[in-house]
Amino acid sequence: MRASGLDRTLIQPVHLTDDAGAGELLASLDGALRSLKIARRLVGRCLADALRQPAWLGGR
């Protein structure tokens, strides 16, 4: 991906749940994580935020 020169944001949810989605997202440049489980609602919010926030592109 890095070598392509394309703008990108990689989002990698691991274990999706149907929980209410309360809590905070963790955006990491080095692969750090808090938990392997995440609510689908939070992933959706993360995807929408990534589209609206150019700062998320390419780890800038």
PDB file of N, CA, C and O in Angstrom:
ATOM      1  N   MET A   1       0.827  -1.190   0.000  1.00  0.00           N
ATOM      2  CA  MET A   1       0.000   0.000   0.000  1.00  0.00           C
ATOM      3  C   MET A   1       0.866   1.247   0.000  1.00  0.00           C
ATOM      4  O   MET A   1       0.638   2.156  -0.798  1.00  0.00           O
ATOM      5  N   ARG A   2       1.851   1.304   0.878  1.00  0.00           N
ATOM      6  CA  ARG A   2       2.677   2.516   0.954  1.00  0.00           C
ATOM      7  C   ARG A   2       3.347   2.815  -0.381  1.00  0.00           C
ATOM      8  O   ARG A   2       3.405   3.970  -0.803  1.00  0.00           O
ATOM      9  N   ALA A   3       3.845   1.800  -1.036  1.00  0.00           N
ATOM     10  CA  ALA A   3       4.572   1.995  -2.284  1.00  0.00           C
ATOM     11  C   ALA A   3       3.665   2.447  -3.435  1.00  0.00           C
ATOM     12  O   ALA A   3       4.160   2.940  -4.448  1.00  0.00           O
ATOM     13  N   SER A   4       2.348   2.284  -3.292  1.00  0.00           N
ATOM     14  CA  SER A   4       1.435   2.641  -4.380  1.00  0.00           C
ATOM     15  C   SER A   4       1.337   4.144  -4.595  1.00  0.00           C
ATOM     16  O   SER A   4       1.003   4.597  -5.690  1.00  0.00           O
ATOM     17  N   GLY A   5       1.624   4.914  -3.558  1.00  0.00           N
ATOM     18  CA  GLY A   5       1.496   6.360  -3.667  1.00  0.00           C
ATOM     19  C   GLY A   5       0.065   6.852  -3.547  1.00  0.00           C
ATOM     20  O   GLY A   5      -0.174   8.058  -3.604  1.00  0.00           O
ATOM     21  N   LEU A   6      -0.889   5.948  -3.382  1.00  0.00           N
ATOM     22  CA  LEU A   6      -2.298   6.316  -3.256  1.00  0.00           C
ATOM     23  C   LEU A   6      -2.602   6.784  -1.837  1.00  0.00           C
ATOM     24  O   LEU A   6      -2.001   6.307  -0.874  1.00  0.00           O
ATOM     25  N   ASP A   7      -3.542   7.725  -1.716  1.00  0.00           N
ATOM     26  CA  ASP A   7      -4.053   8.079  -0.396  1.00  0.00           C
ATOM     27  C   ASP A   7      -4.782   6.867   0.151  1.00  0.00           C
ATOM     28  O   ASP A   7      -5.499   6.188  -0.585  1.00  0.00           O
ATOM     29  N   ARG A   8      -4.606   6.589   1.436  1.00  0.00           N
ATOM     30  CA  ARG A   8      -5.257   5.410   1.998  1.00  0.00           C
ATOM     31  C   ARG A   8      -5.440   5.570   3.492  1.00  0.00           C
ATOM     32  O   ARG A   8      -4.712   6.302   4.161  1.00  0.00           O
ATOM     33  N   THR A   9      -6.424   4.869   3.985  1.00  0.00           N
ATOM     34  CA  THR A   9      -6.652   4.689   5.404  1.00  0.00           C
ATOM     35  C   THR A   9      -7.034   3.230   5.569  1.00  0.00           C
ATOM     36  O   THR A   9      -8.034   2.784   5.007  1.00  0.00           O
ATOM     37  N   LEU A  10      -6.260   2.491   6.325  1.00  0.00           N
ATOM     38  CA  LEU A  10      -6.546   1.076   6.552  1.00  0.00           C
ATOM     39  C   LEU A  10      -7.288   0.932   7.868  1.00  0.00           C
ATOM     40  O   LEU A  10      -6.841   1.422   8.905  1.00  0.00           O
ATOM     41  N   ILE A  11      -8.412   0.264   7.815  1.00  0.00           N
ATOM     42  CA  ILE A  11      -9.221   0.021   9.011  1.00  0.00           C
ATOM     43  C   ILE A  11      -9.402  -1.482   9.122  1.00  0.00           C
ATOM     44  O   ILE A  11      -9.891  -2.134   8.200  1.00  0.00           O
ATOM     45  N   GLN A  12      -8.996  -2.026  10.278  1.00  0.00           N
ATOM     46  CA  GLN A  12      -8.964  -3.475  10.422  1.00  0.00           C
ATOM     47  C   GLN A  12      -9.701  -3.912  11.687  1.00  0.00           C
ATOM     48  O   GLN A  12      -9.068  -4.190  12.705  1.00  0.00           O
ATOM     49  N   PRO A  13     -11.032  -3.976  11.632  1.00  0.00           N
ATOM     50  CA  PRO A  13     -11.745  -4.511  12.784  1.00  0.00           C
ATOM     51  C   PRO A  13     -11.499  -6.015  12.864  1.00  0.00           C
ATOM     52  O   PRO A  13     -11.427  -6.689  11.836  1.00  0.00           O
ATOM     53  N   VAL A  14     -11.372  -6.537  14.068  1.00  0.00           N
ATOM     54  CA  VAL A  14     -11.029  -7.949  14.228  1.00  0.00           C
ATOM     55  C   VAL A  14     -12.246  -8.790  14.580  1.00  0.00           C
ATOM     56  O   VAL A  14     -12.601  -9.712  13.846  1.00  0.00           O
ATOM     57  N   HIS A  15     -12.877  -8.480  15.684  1.00  0.00           N
ATOM     58  CA  HIS A  15     -14.022  -9.265  16.162  1.00  0.00           C
ATOM     59  C   HIS A  15     -15.202  -8.306  16.321  1.00  0.00           C
ATOM     60  O   HIS A  15     -15.271  -7.561  17.299  1.00  0.00           O
ATOM     61  N   LEU A  16     -16.129  -8.324  15.361  1.00  0.00           N
ATOM     62  CA  LEU A  16     -17.285  -7.423  15.391  1.00  0.00           C
ATOM     63  C   LEU A  16     -18.354  -7.941  16.335  1.00  0.00           C
ATOM     64  O   LEU A  16     -18.632  -9.139  16.380  1.00  0.00           O
ATOM     65  N   THR A  17     -18.953  -7.025  17.092  1.00  0.00           N
ATOM     66  CA  THR A  17     -20.036  -7.382  18.003  1.00  0.00           C
ATOM     67  C   THR A  17     -21.262  -6.532  17.688  1.00  0.00           C
ATOM     68  O   THR A  17     -21.182  -5.555  16.944  1.00  0.00           O
ATOM     69  N   ASP A  18     -22.386  -6.916  18.260  1.00  0.00           N
ATOM     70  CA  ASP A  18     -23.627  -6.152  18.121  1.00  0.00           C
ATOM     71  C   ASP A  18     -23.879  -5.279  19.351  1.00  0.00           C
ATOM     72  O   ASP A  18     -25.008  -4.844  19.576  1.00  0.00           O
ATOM     73  N   ASP A  19     -22.844  -5.020  20.146  1.00  0.00           N
ATOM     74  CA  ASP A  19     -22.986  -4.180  21.334  1.00  0.00           C
ATOM     75  C   ASP A  19     -23.435  -2.775  20.942  1.00  0.00           C
ATOM     76  O   ASP A  19     -23.428  -2.414  19.765  1.00  0.00           O
ATOM     77  N   ALA A  20     -23.822  -1.999  21.933  1.00  0.00           N
ATOM     78  CA  ALA A  20     -24.345  -0.654  21.695  1.00  0.00           C
ATOM     79  C   ALA A  20     -23.322   0.279  21.056  1.00  0.00           C
ATOM     80  O   ALA A  20     -23.707   1.232  20.379  1.00  0.00           O
ATOM     81  N   GLY A  21     -22.053   0.034  21.248  1.00  0.00           N
ATOM     82  CA  GLY A  21     -21.047   0.874  20.616  1.00  0.00           C
ATOM     83  C   GLY A  21     -20.581   2.031  21.466  1.00  0.00           C
ATOM     84  O   GLY A  21     -20.023   2.994  20.940  1.00  0.00           O
ATOM     85  N   ALA A  22     -20.795   1.963  22.771  1.00  0.00           N
ATOM     86  CA  ALA A  22     -20.287   3.010  23.649  1.00  0.00           C
ATOM     87  C   ALA A  22     -18.778   2.868  23.766  1.00  0.00           C
ATOM     88  O   ALA A  22     -18.247   1.760  23.681  1.00  0.00           O
ATOM     89  N   GLY A  23     -18.095   3.972  23.959  1.00  0.00           N
ATOM     90  CA  GLY A  23     -16.653   3.923  24.131  1.00  0.00           C
ATOM     91  C   GLY A  23     -15.936   4.717  23.073  1.00  0.00           C
ATOM     92  O   GLY A  23     -16.550   5.430  22.280  1.00  0.00           O
ATOM     93  N   GLU A  24     -14.610   4.583  23.072  1.00  0.00           N
ATOM     94  CA  GLU A  24     -13.779   5.342  22.153  1.00  0.00           C
ATOM     95  C   GLU A  24     -13.065   4.422  21.182  1.00  0.00           C
ATOM     96  O   GLU A  24     -12.756   3.271  21.488  1.00  0.00           O
ATOM     97  N   LEU A  25     -12.815   4.961  20.015  1.00  0.00           N
ATOM     98  CA  LEU A  25     -12.019   4.256  19.019  1.00  0.00           C
ATOM     99  C   LEU A  25     -10.545   4.512  19.296  1.00  0.00           C
ATOM    100  O   LEU A  25     -10.186   5.506  19.926  1.00  0.00           O
ATOM    101  N   LEU A  26      -9.708   3.621  18.828  1.00  0.00           N
ATOM    102  CA  LEU A  26      -8.270   3.823  18.913  1.00  0.00           C
ATOM    103  C   LEU A  26      -7.726   3.847  17.496  1.00  0.00           C
ATOM    104  O   LEU A  26      -7.832   2.860  16.768  1.00  0.00           O
ATOM    105  N   ALA A  27      -7.148   4.962  17.108  1.00  0.00           N
ATOM    106  CA  ALA A  27      -6.479   5.068  15.810  1.00  0.00           C
ATOM    107  C   ALA A  27      -4.987   4.988  16.085  1.00  0.00           C
ATOM    108  O   ALA A  27      -4.457   5.763  16.881  1.00  0.00           O
ATOM    109  N   SER A  28      -4.312   4.059  15.434  1.00  0.00           N
ATOM    110  CA  SER A  28      -2.912   3.802  15.724  1.00  0.00           C
ATOM    111  C   SER A  28      -2.096   3.729  14.442  1.00  0.00           C
ATOM    112  O   SER A  28      -2.521   3.121  13.460  1.00  0.00           O
ATOM    113  N   LEU A  29      -0.940   4.342  14.456  1.00  0.00           N
ATOM    114  CA  LEU A  29      -0.022   4.248  13.324  1.00  0.00           C
ATOM    115  C   LEU A  29       0.925   3.062  13.459  1.00  0.00           C
ATOM    116  O   LEU A  29       1.565   2.661  12.487  1.00  0.00           O
ATOM    117  N   ASP A  30       1.015   2.496  14.675  1.00  0.00           N
ATOM    118  CA  ASP A  30       1.973   1.421  14.899  1.00  0.00           C
ATOM    119  C   ASP A  30       1.324   0.064  15.196  1.00  0.00           C
ATOM    120  O   ASP A  30       2.016  -0.883  15.569  1.00  0.00           O
ATOM    121  N   GLY A  31       0.005  -0.034  15.033  1.00  0.00           N
ATOM    122  CA  GLY A  31      -0.671  -1.312  15.251  1.00  0.00           C
ATOM    123  C   GLY A  31      -1.090  -1.574  16.687  1.00  0.00           C
ATOM    124  O   GLY A  31      -1.518  -2.682  17.010  1.00  0.00           O
ATOM    125  N   ALA A  32      -0.974  -0.573  17.556  1.00  0.00           N
ATOM    126  CA  ALA A  32      -1.399  -0.743  18.943  1.00  0.00           C
ATOM    127  C   ALA A  32      -2.893  -1.028  18.994  1.00  0.00           C
ATOM    128  O   ALA A  32      -3.643  -0.579  18.127  1.00  0.00           O
ATOM    129  N   LEU A  33      -3.326  -1.770  20.003  1.00  0.00           N
ATOM    130  CA  LEU A  33      -4.750  -2.045  20.152  1.00  0.00           C
ATOM    131  C   LEU A  33      -5.126  -2.144  21.615  1.00  0.00           C
ATOM    132  O   LEU A  33      -4.285  -2.412  22.473  1.00  0.00           O
ATOM    133  N   ARG A  34      -6.404  -1.924  21.886  1.00  0.00           N
ATOM    134  CA  ARG A  34      -6.952  -2.049  23.237  1.00  0.00           C
ATOM    135  C   ARG A  34      -7.644  -3.377  23.422  1.00  0.00           C
ATOM    136  O   ARG A  34      -7.553  -4.001  24.479  1.00  0.00           O
ATOM    137  N   SER A  35      -8.337  -3.802  22.384  1.00  0.00           N
ATOM    138  CA  SER A  35      -9.145  -5.014  22.463  1.00  0.00           C
ATOM    139  C   SER A  35      -9.325  -5.555  21.052  1.00  0.00           C
ATOM    140  O   SER A  35      -9.238  -4.804  20.080  1.00  0.00           O
ATOM    141  N   LEU A  36      -9.574  -6.843  20.939  1.00  0.00           N
ATOM    142  CA  LEU A  36      -9.844  -7.426  19.633  1.00  0.00           C
ATOM    143  C   LEU A  36     -11.315  -7.295  19.263  1.00  0.00           C
ATOM    144  O   LEU A  36     -11.676  -7.504  18.105  1.00  0.00           O
ATOM    145  N   LYS A  37     -12.175  -6.953  20.227  1.00  0.00           N
ATOM    146  CA  LYS A  37     -13.615  -6.818  19.982  1.00  0.00           C
ATOM    147  C   LYS A  37     -13.974  -5.347  19.779  1.00  0.00           C
ATOM    148  O   LYS A  37     -13.441  -4.457  20.442  1.00  0.00           O
ATOM    149  N   ILE A  38     -14.899  -5.122  18.835  1.00  0.00           N
ATOM    150  CA  ILE A  38     -15.395  -3.760  18.604  1.00  0.00           C
ATOM    151  C   ILE A  38     -16.824  -3.844  18.070  1.00  0.00           C
ATOM    152  O   ILE A  38     -17.166  -4.747  17.307  1.00  0.00           O
ATOM    153  N   ALA A  39     -17.638  -2.899  18.482  1.00  0.00           N
ATOM    154  CA  ALA A  39     -19.028  -2.854  18.042  1.00  0.00           C
ATOM    155  C   ALA A  39     -19.110  -2.395  16.590  1.00  0.00           C
ATOM    156  O   ALA A  39     -18.372  -1.505  16.168  1.00  0.00           O
ATOM    157  N   ARG A  40     -20.000  -3.001  15.844  1.00  0.00           N
ATOM    158  CA  ARG A  40     -20.204  -2.617  14.442  1.00  0.00           C
ATOM    159  C   ARG A  40     -20.497  -1.126  14.309  1.00  0.00           C
ATOM    160  O   ARG A  40     -20.042  -0.480  13.365  1.00  0.00           O
ATOM    161  N   ARG A  41     -21.248  -0.591  15.244  1.00  0.00           N
ATOM    162  CA  ARG A  41     -21.602   0.837  15.226  1.00  0.00           C
ATOM    163  C   ARG A  41     -20.340   1.706  15.275  1.00  0.00           C
ATOM    164  O   ARG A  41     -20.260   2.719  14.579  1.00  0.00           O
ATOM    165  N   LEU A  42     -19.352   1.314  16.097  1.00  0.00           N
ATOM    166  CA  LEU A  42     -18.112   2.086  16.180  1.00  0.00           C
ATOM    167  C   LEU A  42     -17.302   1.979  14.895  1.00  0.00           C
ATOM    168  O   LEU A  42     -16.675   2.951  14.475  1.00  0.00           O
ATOM    169  N   VAL A  43     -17.311   0.819  14.275  1.00  0.00           N
ATOM    170  CA  VAL A  43     -16.600   0.665  13.002  1.00  0.00           C
ATOM    171  C   VAL A  43     -17.242   1.565  11.950  1.00  0.00           C
ATOM    172  O   VAL A  43     -16.542   2.214  11.173  1.00  0.00           O
ATOM    173  N   GLY A  44     -18.562   1.604  11.927  1.00  0.00           N
ATOM    174  CA  GLY A  44     -19.268   2.485  10.989  1.00  0.00           C
ATOM    175  C   GLY A  44     -18.912   3.939  11.214  1.00  0.00           C
ATOM    176  O   GLY A  44     -18.677   4.684  10.262  1.00  0.00           O
ATOM    177  N   ARG A  45     -18.874   4.345  12.478  1.00  0.00           N
ATOM    178  CA  ARG A  45     -18.499   5.725  12.800  1.00  0.00           C
ATOM    179  C   ARG A  45     -17.059   6.009  12.363  1.00  0.00           C
ATOM    180  O   ARG A  45     -16.762   7.080  11.834  1.00  0.00           O
ATOM    181  N   CYS A  46     -16.187   5.056  12.585  1.00  0.00           N
ATOM    182  CA  CYS A  46     -14.790   5.191  12.184  1.00  0.00           C
ATOM    183  C   CYS A  46     -14.658   5.361  10.672  1.00  0.00           C
ATOM    184  O   CYS A  46     -13.902   6.212  10.204  1.00  0.00           O
ATOM    185  N   LEU A  47     -15.394   4.552   9.908  1.00  0.00           N
ATOM    186  CA  LEU A  47     -15.360   4.646   8.446  1.00  0.00           C
ATOM    187  C   LEU A  47     -15.858   6.006   7.977  1.00  0.00           C
ATOM    188  O   LEU A  47     -15.256   6.627   7.101  1.00  0.00           O
ATOM    189  N   ALA A  48     -16.956   6.466   8.563  1.00  0.00           N
ATOM    190  CA  ALA A  48     -17.510   7.770   8.182  1.00  0.00           C
ATOM    191  C   ALA A  48     -16.538   8.890   8.532  1.00  0.00           C
ATOM    192  O   ALA A  48     -16.349   9.811   7.737  1.00  0.00           O
ATOM    193  N   ASP A  49     -15.917   8.827   9.713  1.00  0.00           N
ATOM    194  CA  ASP A  49     -14.941   9.844  10.111  1.00  0.00           C
ATOM    195  C   ASP A  49     -13.735   9.844   9.177  1.00  0.00           C
ATOM    196  O   ASP A  49     -13.221  10.905   8.822  1.00  0.00           O
ATOM    197  N   ALA A  50     -13.286   8.661   8.780  1.00  0.00           N
ATOM    198  CA  ALA A  50     -12.120   8.561   7.897  1.00  0.00           C
ATOM    199  C   ALA A  50     -12.393   9.227   6.549  1.00  0.00           C
ATOM    200  O   ALA A  50     -11.483   9.798   5.948  1.00  0.00           O
ATOM    201  N   LEU A  51     -13.621   9.159   6.074  1.00  0.00           N
ATOM    202  CA  LEU A  51     -13.966   9.801   4.804  1.00  0.00           C
ATOM    203  C   LEU A  51     -13.997  11.319   4.919  1.00  0.00           C
ATOM    204  O   LEU A  51     -13.691  12.030   3.962  1.00  0.00           O
ATOM    205  N   ARG A  52     -14.372  11.812   6.104  1.00  0.00           N
ATOM    206  CA  ARG A  52     -14.513  13.256   6.302  1.00  0.00           C
ATOM    207  C   ARG A  52     -13.233  13.946   6.741  1.00  0.00           C
ATOM    208  O   ARG A  52     -13.122  15.166   6.617  1.00  0.00           O
ATOM    209  N   GLN A  53     -12.265  13.196   7.252  1.00  0.00           N
ATOM    210  CA  GLN A  53     -11.084  13.819   7.849  1.00  0.00           C
ATOM    211  C   GLN A  53      -9.825  13.496   7.052  1.00  0.00           C
ATOM    212  O   GLN A  53      -9.273  12.405   7.197  1.00  0.00           O
ATOM    213  N   PRO A  54      -9.366  14.410   6.225  1.00  0.00           N
ATOM    214  CA  PRO A  54      -8.178  14.156   5.410  1.00  0.00           C
ATOM    215  C   PRO A  54      -6.940  13.850   6.254  1.00  0.00           C
ATOM    216  O   PRO A  54      -5.992  13.249   5.747  1.00  0.00           O
ATOM    217  N   ALA A  55      -6.927  14.246   7.522  1.00  0.00           N
ATOM    218  CA  ALA A  55      -5.775  13.968   8.381  1.00  0.00           C
ATOM    219  C   ALA A  55      -5.559  12.467   8.551  1.00  0.00           C
ATOM    220  O   ALA A  55      -4.457  12.040   8.894  1.00  0.00           O
ATOM    221  N   TRP A  56      -6.593  11.661   8.316  1.00  0.00           N
ATOM    222  CA  TRP A  56      -6.462  10.216   8.473  1.00  0.00           C
ATOM    223  C   TRP A  56      -5.802   9.566   7.258  1.00  0.00           C
ATOM    224  O   TRP A  56      -5.415   8.399   7.326  1.00  0.00           O
ATOM    225  N   LEU A  57      -5.668  10.285   6.165  1.00  0.00           N
ATOM    226  CA  LEU A  57      -5.115   9.692   4.941  1.00  0.00           C
ATOM    227  C   LEU A  57      -3.630   9.405   5.080  1.00  0.00           C
ATOM    228  O   LEU A  57      -2.848  10.284   5.443  1.00  0.00           O
ATOM    229  N   GLY A  58      -3.253   8.182   4.792  1.00  0.00           N
ATOM    230  CA  GLY A  58      -1.855   7.806   4.719  1.00  0.00           C
ATOM    231  C   GLY A  58      -1.056   7.993   5.975  1.00  0.00           C
ATOM    232  O   GLY A  58       0.172   8.062   5.918  1.00  0.00           O
ATOM    233  N   GLY A  59      -1.721   8.078   7.125  1.00  0.00           N
ATOM    234  CA  GLY A  59      -1.011   8.213   8.380  1.00  0.00           C
ATOM    235  C   GLY A  59      -0.401   9.602   8.583  1.00  0.00           C
ATOM    236  O   GLY A  59       0.528   9.768   9.374  1.00  0.00           O
ATOM    237  N   ARG A  60      -0.927  10.590   7.869  1.00  0.00           N
ATOM    238  CA  ARG A  60      -0.408  11.948   8.039  1.00  0.00           C
ATOM    239  C   ARG A  60      -0.910  12.551   9.306  1.00  0.00           C
ATOM    240  O   ARG A  60      -0.579  13.694   9.619  1.00  0.00           O
TER     241      ARG A  60
END
